[in-house]
Amino acid sequence: MSYNDTFIIAKDGFKCIAAAAALMLFFMAVDADLLSFLSGLLLLAAIWAFRNPERTIPHFQEDSIVSVADGVIKSIETIEDEKGESSYKIVIKSGLLDTSVLRVPFSCNVSGIEFLYGARLNTLTPLSDSLNEQCRIVFGKGKKQVRVLHKLQLSSVGIKNYLSEQNSVVQGMRYGLMVNGKTTLILPVNSRVAVKVGEKVRAGETLIGFFS
């Protein structure tokens, strides 16, 4: 299943936007000016968070990898698995005001998906890493594989993933949504990383790296 929502506002955000609008109208009806103003700000924030803009996918060279989420690069490091094989680990932090729509890193088949329902705790909470809702997706296979972990933080909406295993996907296409969370990308050691810590990235547009 693919995510074909091309409306200017992501459909997964309609309930949150409607709730914020209803709250604002209620406070307006009872002449609670301050609360009307604050709920109006909440409505604007919800509309902004669930915006679903069209993105022009750049024509990068073959084997390019683009960002799956909007946000800021928080860390880049080399890690080793239990077999002693090295990989690059890139962490992207997405805030409440970043575009929440997720996009495919490169054209391939989806080879694995795991979804774990859970809490939506702040990352400052010690148990957030183990308890928070998360979604793992493996794009591609072998030496051309990107493993993605989306982990939710404080949010009124859970992670949405519209992919299934063996889906054939195209670079830059929408596949889900996450409002306020952390995305970890694991690239094989044969990759070349093209971003740096602190850099702002945009899903489907920013070059993350290349397969060598």
C-alpha positions as CSV (number, residue, x, y, z in Angstrom):
1,M,0.0,0.0,0.0
2,S,1.4,3.4,-0.9
3,Y,0.6,6.8,0.6
4,N,-1.2,8.7,-2.1
5,D,-2.4,11.7,0.0
6,T,-1.6,14.7,-2.1
7,F,-4.1,17.2,-0.4
8,I,-2.4,20.3,0.9
9,I,-3.1,19.1,4.5
10,A,-2.3,15.5,5.4
11,K,-5.6,13.6,6.0
12,D,-4.2,12.0,9.1
13,G,-4.2,15.5,10.7
14,F,-7.9,16.2,10.0
15,K,-9.1,15.0,13.5
16,C,-6.5,17.1,15.3
17,I,-7.3,20.2,13.3
18,A,-11.0,19.7,13.7
19,A,-10.6,19.3,17.5
20,A,-8.5,22.5,17.7
21,A,-11.1,24.4,15.6
22,A,-14.0,23.1,17.8
23,L,-12.1,24.2,20.9
24,M,-11.5,27.7,19.5
25,L,-15.2,28.1,18.5
26,F,-16.3,27.0,22.0
27,F,-14.1,29.5,23.7
28,M,-15.3,32.2,21.3
29,A,-18.9,31.3,22.1
30,V,-18.4,31.8,25.8
31,D,-16.4,35.0,25.3
32,A,-13.2,33.6,26.8
33,D,-10.9,35.9,24.8
34,L,-7.6,34.7,26.1
35,L,-8.5,31.0,25.7
36,S,-9.9,31.7,22.2
37,F,-6.6,33.3,21.2
38,L,-4.5,30.4,22.6
39,S,-6.7,27.8,20.9
40,G,-6.4,29.8,17.7
41,L,-2.7,29.5,18.0
42,L,-3.1,25.8,18.6
43,L,-5.2,25.5,15.4
44,L,-2.6,27.3,13.3
45,A,0.2,25.1,14.8
46,A,-1.8,22.0,13.9
47,I,-2.4,23.2,10.3
48,W,1.3,23.9,10.0
49,A,2.4,20.6,11.5
50,F,0.2,18.6,9.1
51,R,0.9,20.5,6.0
52,N,1.6,18.3,3.0
53,P,3.6,20.2,0.4
54,E,4.6,18.9,-2.9
55,R,8.4,18.4,-3.2
56,T,10.5,18.7,-6.3
57,I,12.8,15.6,-6.1
58,P,16.3,16.7,-7.3
59,H,17.9,14.6,-10.1
60,F,20.8,13.2,-8.1
61,Q,23.2,10.7,-9.6
62,E,22.4,7.0,-9.4
63,D,22.6,5.4,-5.9
64,S,21.7,8.6,-4.1
65,I,20.0,8.5,-0.7
66,V,17.7,11.4,0.3
67,S,16.3,12.2,3.7
68,V,13.2,10.4,4.9
69,A,12.1,13.2,7.3
70,D,12.3,16.9,7.8
71,G,14.4,18.1,10.8
72,V,17.9,18.7,12.0
73,I,20.9,16.2,11.9
74,K,21.6,15.6,15.6
75,S,24.5,13.1,15.3
76,I,26.5,11.0,12.8
77,E,28.6,8.1,14.0
78,T,30.1,4.8,12.9
79,I,28.7,1.7,14.7
80,E,29.3,-2.0,14.7
81,D,26.7,-4.8,14.9
82,E,27.0,-8.1,16.7
83,K,28.9,-9.5,13.7
84,G,31.5,-6.8,13.8
85,E,30.2,-5.1,10.6
86,S,30.4,-1.3,10.5
87,S,27.6,1.0,9.5
88,Y,26.9,4.8,9.6
89,K,24.2,5.9,12.0
90,I,22.5,9.2,11.2
91,V,19.9,10.7,13.7
92,I,17.4,13.3,12.6
93,K,15.3,15.2,15.1
94,S,11.9,16.4,13.8
95,G,10.0,19.1,15.8
96,L,6.4,20.0,16.1
97,L,6.7,22.6,13.4
98,D,8.6,20.4,10.9
99,T,6.6,18.9,8.0
100,S,5.5,15.5,9.3
101,V,5.2,13.6,6.0
102,L,7.8,10.8,5.5
103,R,9.4,10.0,2.2
104,V,11.3,7.1,0.6
105,P,15.1,7.4,0.6
106,F,15.8,5.6,-2.7
107,S,14.0,3.5,-5.3
108,C,13.9,-0.1,-4.2
109,N,11.7,-2.8,-2.6
110,V,10.8,-2.7,1.1
111,S,12.3,-5.8,2.7
112,G,11.2,-5.5,6.3
113,I,8.7,-3.7,8.6
114,E,8.2,-3.8,12.3
115,F,5.8,-1.6,14.2
116,L,5.7,-1.3,18.0
117,Y,2.9,0.5,19.7
118,G,3.9,2.4,22.9
119,A,4.1,5.6,24.9
120,R,4.8,9.1,23.7
121,L,7.1,10.3,26.4
122,N,9.5,13.2,26.3
123,T,13.1,12.1,25.4
124,L,14.3,13.5,28.8
125,T,12.3,10.7,30.4
126,P,14.7,7.8,31.1
127,L,12.4,5.1,29.8
128,S,11.4,6.9,26.6
129,D,13.9,4.9,24.4
130,S,12.4,1.6,25.4
131,L,8.7,2.5,25.8
132,N,7.9,5.0,23.1
133,E,6.0,4.1,19.9
134,Q,8.3,3.2,17.0
135,C,8.4,1.9,13.5
136,R,11.3,0.1,11.8
137,I,11.5,-0.1,8.0
138,V,14.2,-1.8,5.9
139,F,14.5,-0.3,2.4
140,G,16.4,-2.4,-0.2
141,K,18.7,-5.3,0.7
142,G,22.4,-6.3,0.7
143,K,24.9,-3.6,0.1
144,K,22.1,-1.2,-1.1
145,Q,20.0,-1.1,2.1
146,V,18.9,1.6,4.4
147,R,17.4,0.7,7.8
148,V,15.1,3.4,9.2
149,L,13.8,3.7,12.8
150,H,11.1,6.3,13.5
151,K,10.6,6.9,17.3
152,L,7.7,9.1,18.5
153,Q,8.0,11.7,21.2
154,L,5.3,14.0,22.7
155,S,2.5,13.9,20.1
156,S,-1.2,13.6,19.8
157,V,-1.0,11.4,16.7
158,G,0.8,8.1,16.4
159,I,3.3,7.1,13.6
160,K,1.5,6.3,10.3
161,N,3.1,3.9,8.0
162,Y,1.4,2.8,4.7
163,L,4.0,0.5,3.4
164,S,4.1,-3.3,3.5
165,E,6.8,-5.8,2.8
166,Q,7.8,-6.3,-0.8
167,N,6.3,-2.9,-1.8
168,S,8.1,-1.4,-4.8
169,V,8.8,2.2,-3.9
170,V,10.3,5.2,-5.7
171,Q,12.7,7.8,-4.3
172,G,10.8,10.7,-2.7
173,M,7.3,9.2,-2.6
174,R,5.3,9.7,0.5
175,Y,4.9,6.6,2.8
176,G,3.7,7.8,6.1
177,L,3.7,10.5,8.8
178,M,5.3,11.3,12.2
179,V,4.7,14.5,14.2
180,N,7.5,15.3,16.6
181,G,10.0,12.4,16.8
182,K,13.4,11.1,16.1
183,T,14.5,9.2,13.0
184,T,17.6,7.1,12.8
185,L,19.0,5.9,9.5
186,I,21.5,3.1,9.3
187,L,23.6,3.2,6.1
188,P,26.0,0.4,5.1
189,V,29.7,1.1,5.4
190,N,30.1,1.2,1.7
191,S,28.1,4.5,1.7
192,R,29.3,8.1,1.5
193,V,27.6,10.5,3.9
194,A,26.8,13.9,2.4
195,V,25.4,15.8,5.5
196,K,26.9,17.2,8.7
197,V,25.7,17.6,12.3
198,G,23.5,20.6,12.7
199,E,22.4,20.7,9.1
200,K,18.7,21.2,8.3
201,V,17.2,18.5,6.1
202,R,14.0,18.2,4.1
203,A,12.3,14.9,3.3
204,G,12.8,13.8,-0.4
205,E,15.0,16.8,-1.2
206,T,18.1,16.8,0.9
207,L,20.9,14.4,-0.1
208,I,21.9,12.2,2.8
209,G,24.6,10.2,1.0
210,F,25.4,7.7,-1.8
211,F,25.9,3.9,-2.1
212,S,29.5,3.4,-3.2
